[in-house]
Amino acid sequence: MSWVALATTRYEEACAFYGTTLGCPVVDGWDRPAARVTVFDLNGLRLEVLDARRERAMALGDPKDRVQLVLQVADVDAFRGRIKGEAPEPHETSWGARILQLRDPDGIPVTVLAWRPGGSPPAPTA
């Protein structure tokens, strides 16, 4: 599965907009000290709203950095091996995934993600 992630410092307002105003159902989410996320189903497109105030090392500057495309794959290292041209080394996250972070020609962030063996996406919050 792949999705779009939207980082915002107006988390409650963004969640209200997608959930209440647009009526999109919440399909996942988690609330931890270093990360707060709500995932909405936008008619088949998964939208992950990230609280940028909680995400470590997420400085919001240029608006192009507030939205990222996320491509979930089985093996990030194998994916990197198929990239034509240079690509940075993948790295482990504190939240259970191995990721490769790239930018498209317009500078839009593209994150390639694989859950670590034995790991899984965070459990949904109640």
N, C-alpha and C positions, 0 to 999 in steps of 0.2 A: 504494500500500500504506500502511496505517496500523498503528500499534502502540502498545504500552504500554511506557514507560520507567520503570525502577525505580532510583533513586539510593540507594547504600548505602556506608557506611564499612566494611562487613564483606563486601567484594567476593568474596574467596576462599570464604567460607562460603556466600554467596548462590549463587555459581556451582556449588558442590558440591551444594547443596540441589536446585536446578533440574536440574542435569546428572546427578549421581550418584544422589541419593535418589529424585527423581521420574523419572529416565531420559529427560529431554527432550533431543532432539538439538541440538547447536550448529550453527547455520546461517550464522553470520557473526561477525565480531569484529575488533577492532584493538587494538593496544597501542602508544601513542605517549607521549612525555613529558607531554603535557597532557591525554591522554584514554585511558582503557582501558575497553573495552566487550566484552561477550559477548552474542550474540543467540541466544536459544533458540526453538524451535518448540514451542509448547504446544498441540498438536493443532489447528494452523491459526492460532493467535494468536501473533503475534511479540512476544516479551518481550525488551527490551533492558536488560541489567543494567549500570549505569554505576558506575564506581569514583569516588565522590564525593571521595576524597582527591586524585585527579588532575584532576578537572574544575575549570577556573578559574571562580571566582565561584560555586561551588555550596556554599553554606552550608546544611547540613541543620539545620533547626529543627523546626517543627511537622511531625508525620508526614504531613500532607496534601501537603507539598512534596516528599516522597520518591517519589511516583508522579506521572507526568504522562502525559496522552494526547497522542499525536503523530498529526497528520493530514497526510499527504503529498499535496501538490497540484502541479499543473503551474506555476502562477503565483500566488505569495503576494500580490502587489499586486492582481491581479484578484480574488482571494478576499476581500481586505480591502475592496474596493469593494462587495462584495455584503453585507457585514455591516450589519445594521440597528443603528444606534446608534454610539457612539464606539468606536474601536479605536486602539491605539497604532501608531506607524509601524513597519513591518518593518525588520529590520537584517541585515547580513551577518555571518556567523560566520567564524572563522579556519579552520574545518574544511570549508568548501566549500558552504555552504547559505545561503539567505536565509530568515529565520524571522520569524514574528509570534507574540508570546507574549501569551496571554490567560488569564483565570481564569473558570471556570464559576461559577454562583451559590453553590456551596458552597466556593469558593476553590481548587478543584483546578486545577493548571496544565494548559493546553491549548496545545500548540505546533503551529503550522501551518508546514510546512516544504516548501521547493522547492529542489532541487539547482541550483546556479548553472549557467548555460550552459557546456558544456564540462567541468563538474565531475561528480562522481559520488560515491556512497557510498565510504567507505574500502575498500580491498581487504582481503579476509579474511586473517587471520593463519594461519600454518601450524599 
